Amino acid sequence: MDEFWLAGGKLVTPRGIVDGAVRVARGRIAAIRPGAPQGARAIGVRGGYVSPGFIDLHVWGDPQVISREAAKHGTTAFLAAVGPEPLPALRRQLAALRHAEGFEGAQCLGAHLEGPFVNPRRSGALPRRWMRRPSVAGLHSLVREGPVRLITIAPELHGAREMIQWCRRRRIVVSLGHSEAYAPEALGAVEAGAAAVTHVFNGMRPFHHRKPSLLSVALTDPRLTTMVILDGVHVGAYAFRLLLRAKGPERIALVTDSIRHQGWNVVRRHGAYYTRQDVLAGSSLTMLRAVRNAVFSGGASLSDAVRMASATPARLLGADHLRGALAVGRRADLAVFDRRFRARLTIVGGHVVFESHP
């Protein structure tokens, strides 16, 4: 189907939830109206919510597998996470992403390089031995191999400021994380061009009322977008409510940090994964589940929850003119789900890539 209407649904728009129909033509949202014209080719979605597709900035695994599986939960685009490894292995992974096109599901937009330029003292489940100090030359050699769209850096490391400035000039989004930084180091990184914080509350010093840290800056600096793993394990409901009050949905990006398809030697417990040494390693989250949790555990409105899963990550990547909202002219990347937050339909670039069958 190159042209059709999604008819009878509740549209999750920037202005709230309204009844309406969406016309898809040539891969774009061509019209939004109260109803589809009589006799038009239509897909009925009565009782379902129609929202912009979700954008996951942090998910692990083979990109083809992620593409297929994430689309089953409303995700239409993602960044593939790449962690600290020997340089030849990093280069191979990034080179493979250069050709990550033509997937049957969600679109891979490039890599989230989570390391190697992070602090071993806040390594979490990432391998310490492959972590190294920031080096513009070292990063340049990686960027030449593949599409690095976002990189996590520990701002307190020597050379971090120069690397952040280098990334800013090349429109690579810098996120701060896996860090021991105190507030002055974090603020210096923001001044240099850092725009985000990786899995806020995790991989950083906890909040202290007399010793302000990266977390203190993340909560209070409006220039920073905070990525959050809202699975009830990495971040609890009350911490998320604090985050939502401090930042607002325009500065919060829901992510999964899912390692369901990564193949690590981990143990699943209480909805998350742990290493054999009992270190929290990642989530089993989906983006649709994160949206649900934002509503039921975090007290967010559905419009705000969807915004945190779509518009906010799109803006962080500089792609909000193409993605992230139900608006005429945007890409037809759409998710349809029911009141129980079960995916019914996922559309990527105007093509149906997932449809549930009752």
C-alpha positions in Angstrom: 0.0 0.0 0.0 1.6 3.3 -1.1 -1.3 5.4 -0.1 -3.9 4.8 2.6 -5.7 6.2 5.7 -5.4 5.1 9.3 -9.0 5.6 10.3 -11.0 5.6 13.5 -8.2 6.0 16.0 -7.2 8.4 18.7 -4.3 10.6 17.5 -1.6 11.4 20.0 -0.6 14.8 18.8 1.6 17.6 20.2 -1.7 19.3 21.3 -3.1 16.3 23.0 -5.3 13.3 22.1 -8.0 13.8 19.5 -10.2 11.6 17.3 -9.1 11.6 13.7 -7.6 9.9 10.7 -4.1 10.1 9.2 -3.4 9.9 5.4 -0.1 8.2 4.4 1.2 8.9 0.9 4.7 8.4 -0.6 6.2 7.6 2.8 4.9 10.8 4.5 2.0 12.0 6.6 0.0 13.7 3.9 -3.1 14.8 5.8 -4.7 14.7 9.3 -8.5 15.1 9.4 -11.4 14.2 11.6 -12.2 11.3 9.4 -11.2 9.5 6.2 -13.1 10.4 3.1 -15.8 8.0 2.1 -14.5 5.3 -0.3 -10.8 6.0 0.5 -8.5 3.0 1.0 -8.2 2.7 4.8 -6.9 0.6 7.6 -9.3 0.6 10.5 -7.7 1.2 13.9 -10.8 1.9 15.9 -10.1 2.0 19.6 -6.4 2.3 19.1 -4.0 5.1 19.8 -2.1 6.4 16.7 1.2 8.0 17.7 4.5 8.9 16.1 6.9 5.9 16.0 9.3 5.5 18.9 13.0 6.3 18.6 15.3 4.2 20.9 18.6 5.9 21.4 20.2 3.0 23.3 19.6 -0.6 22.4 22.0 -3.6 22.1 22.2 -6.4 19.7 22.5 -7.3 16.0 20.9 -4.4 14.1 18.8 -6.7 11.9 17.4 -8.5 14.9 16.7 -5.2 16.7 15.0 -3.9 13.6 12.6 -6.8 13.4 11.9 -7.2 17.1 11.7 -3.6 18.1 9.1 -2.9 15.4 6.8 -5.3 17.2 6.6 -2.8 20.0 6.2 0.5 18.2 9.8 1.4 17.6 10.4 2.8 14.1 14.0 4.0 14.5 17.0 3.3 16.8 20.7 3.7 17.5 22.6 0.5 17.9 24.8 0.6 21.0 28.4 -0.2 20.6 30.6 -0.6 23.8 34.2 -0.7 24.7 36.1 -3.4 22.7 39.4 -3.8 21.0 39.8 -1.1 18.3 39.6 -3.6 15.4 36.3 -5.0 16.7 34.9 -1.5 17.2 35.8 -0.6 13.6 34.2 -3.8 12.3 30.9 -3.1 14.1 30.8 0.5 12.9 31.6 -0.5 9.4 28.8 -2.9 9.4 26.4 -0.2 10.5 27.3 1.9 7.4 25.4 -0.6 5.4 22.5 -1.1 7.9 19.8 -0.4 5.3 16.8 -2.2 3.9 15.8 -3.8 7.2 12.3 -5.2 7.4 11.4 -3.3 10.6 12.7 -0.3 12.5 15.3 1.8 10.8 18.9 1.9 12.2 20.0 5.5 12.3 23.6 4.7 13.3 25.6 4.0 16.4 25.5 5.1 20.0 29.1 4.7 21.0 28.9 4.0 24.7 32.6 4.2 25.4 35.4 3.5 25.2 36.0 7.0 26.5 34.4 6.5 29.9 35.6 6.1 33.4 36.5 2.5 34.5 35.4 3.4 38.1 31.9 3.7 36.8 32.1 0.8 34.3 29.0 -1.1 35.4 28.8 -4.1 33.1 31.0 -2.6 30.4 34.5 -4.2 30.1 37.1 -2.0 31.9 40.1 -3.2 30.0 39.0 -1.6 26.7 38.3 1.8 28.2 40.7 4.6 27.4 41.2 8.3 27.7 39.5 10.5 25.2 41.5 11.1 22.0 40.3 13.1 19.1 42.5 11.1 16.8 41.2 7.8 18.2 37.6 8.9 17.8 38.3 10.2 14.3 39.5 6.8 13.3 36.3 5.2 14.5 34.0 7.8 12.9 35.6 7.2 9.5 34.5 3.6 9.8 30.8 4.1 10.4 27.9 6.4 11.3 28.4 7.5 14.9 25.4 9.6 15.8 25.8 9.8 19.6 28.7 9.1 22.0 28.9 8.7 25.7 31.9 10.4 27.4 33.0 10.8 31.0 33.7 14.6 31.1 36.3 14.4 33.9 38.8 12.4 31.8 41.8 14.2 30.3 41.0 15.2 26.7 37.2 15.1 27.1 36.6 18.8 26.5 38.6 18.7 23.2 36.7 15.6 22.1 33.3 17.2 23.0 34.2 20.3 20.9 35.3 18.1 18.0 32.0 16.2 18.1 29.9 19.4 18.3 31.5 20.7 15.1 30.6 17.4 13.4 27.1 17.2 14.8 27.8 14.1 16.8 25.6 14.3 19.9 27.7 14.0 23.1 26.1 12.4 26.2 27.7 12.4 29.6 27.8 9.1 31.5 29.8 6.3 33.2 31.3 9.1 35.1 32.7 10.2 38.4 32.3 13.9 37.5 31.4 16.6 40.0 29.3 19.6 38.9 32.2 21.8 37.7 33.4 19.1 35.3 29.9 18.5 34.1 29.2 22.1 33.5 32.5 22.5 31.6 31.3 19.7 29.3 28.0 21.4 28.7 29.7 24.6 27.8 31.9 22.7 25.4 28.8 21.2 23.7 27.5 18.2 25.6 23.8 17.8 25.1 22.6 14.8 27.0 23.1 12.4 29.9 23.2 8.6 29.5 20.9 6.5 31.6 20.4 9.2 34.2 20.9 8.1 37.9 22.9 5.1 36.7 26.7 5.0 36.1 27.3 8.3 38.0 27.7 9.6 41.5 24.4 9.7 43.4 22.7 12.9 44.4 24.4 14.6 47.4 23.1 17.9 48.8 26.6 19.2 49.6 28.6 17.7 46.8 26.9 18.5 43.5 27.8 16.0 40.8 26.9 15.2 37.2 23.5 14.1 38.4 22.9 17.5 40.1 23.7 19.2 36.8 21.5 16.7 34.8 18.5 17.5 37.0 18.9 21.3 36.9 20.5 22.4 33.6 17.9 23.0 30.9 20.5 22.4 28.2 20.8 18.7 28.9 18.4 16.0 27.8 18.3 13.1 30.1 18.0 9.5 28.8 16.2 7.3 31.3 15.7 3.5 31.5 12.2 3.3 32.9 11.9 -0.3 33.8 11.3 0.0 37.5 14.7 -1.4 38.3 17.2 1.1 36.8 15.0 4.0 38.0 12.1 3.7 40.4 8.8 5.6 40.1 9.6 8.3 42.6 13.0 9.1 41.0 11.3 9.3 37.6 8.6 11.7 39.0 11.4 13.9 40.4 13.0 13.8 37.0 9.8 14.7 35.2 9.2 17.6 37.5 12.8 18.8 37.2 13.2 18.5 33.4 9.8 18.2 31.8 9.0 15.8 28.9 10.9 18.0 26.4 14.2 17.1 28.1 13.6 13.5 28.9 14.2 10.7 26.3 12.9 7.2 27.2 15.4 4.5 26.2 15.5 0.8 26.7 19.2 0.0 27.1 17.9 -3.5 26.3 20.3 -6.3 26.0 17.7 -9.0 25.2 19.3 -9.6 21.8 23.0 -9.0 22.8 24.0 -12.5 23.8 25.9 -11.6 27.0 26.3 -14.1 29.8 23.8 -12.6 32.1 20.9 -13.5 34.4 17.4 -12.1 34.2 15.9 -11.0 37.5 12.9 -8.7 38.2 12.7 -7.6 34.6 16.4 -6.6 34.2 19.7 -8.4 33.5 22.6 -8.9 35.8 26.1 -10.2 35.3 27.2 -13.3 37.1 28.9 -10.9 39.6 25.5 -9.4 40.3 26.2 -6.1 38.5 23.2 -4.5 36.8 23.9 -5.0 33.0 20.8 -3.8 31.1 17.1 -4.1 30.7 14.6 -6.3 29.0 12.5 -3.2 28.3 10.7 -2.3 25.1 9.8 1.3 24.1 6.1 0.7 24.4 6.6 -0.7 27.9 8.6 2.4 28.8 5.7 4.6 27.6 3.3 2.5 29.6 5.5 2.8 32.7 5.8 6.6 32.3 2.0 6.8 32.5 1.2 4.3 35.2 4.3 4.6 37.4 5.5 8.1 36.6 2.2 9.9 36.4 2.9 11.3 33.0 0.1 12.0 30.5 0.0 9.7 27.5 0.9 12.7 25.3 3.9 13.5 27.4 5.0 9.8 27.6 4.8 9.5 23.8 6.7 12.8 23.4 9.5 11.4 25.6 9.7 8.3 23.3 9.5 10.2 20.0 9.8 14.0 19.8 12.5 14.4 22.4 14.9 11.8 20.9 14.2 13.1 17.4 15.1 16.6 18.6 18.3 15.4 20.3 19.4 13.9 17.0 18.5 17.0 15.0 15.8 15.0 13.1 12.7 16.6 14.5 11.9 18.1 11.1 11.5 14.5 9.9 10.4 12.4 12.8 8.8 12.5 16.2 5.3 14.0 15.7 2.0 13.5 14.0 2.3 16.4 11.6 1.8 16.8 7.9 5.1 16.4 6.0 6.8 14.3 8.6 7.9 10.7 7.8 5.1 8.2 8.1 6.8 6.4 11.0 3.8 5.5 13.1 2.8 3.3 16.0 -0.7 2.0 16.8 -1.4 0.5 20.2 -4.4 -0.3 22.4 -5.5 0.9 25.8 -3.5 -2.0 27.4 -0.4 -0.8 25.6 -0.3 -3.8 23.2 1.1 -3.0 19.7 -1.4 -3.3 16.9 0.5 -1.8 13.9 3.9 -0.3 13.2 4.5 1.7 10.0 8.0 2.7 8.9 8.4 5.1 6.0 4.8 4.5 5.0 5.1 0.7 4.9 3.4 -1.6 7.4 6.3 -3.6 9.1 4.3 -5.1 11.9 0.6 -6.0 12.4 -0.8 -8.0 15.3 -3.2 -10.8 14.7 -5.7 -11.3 17.5 
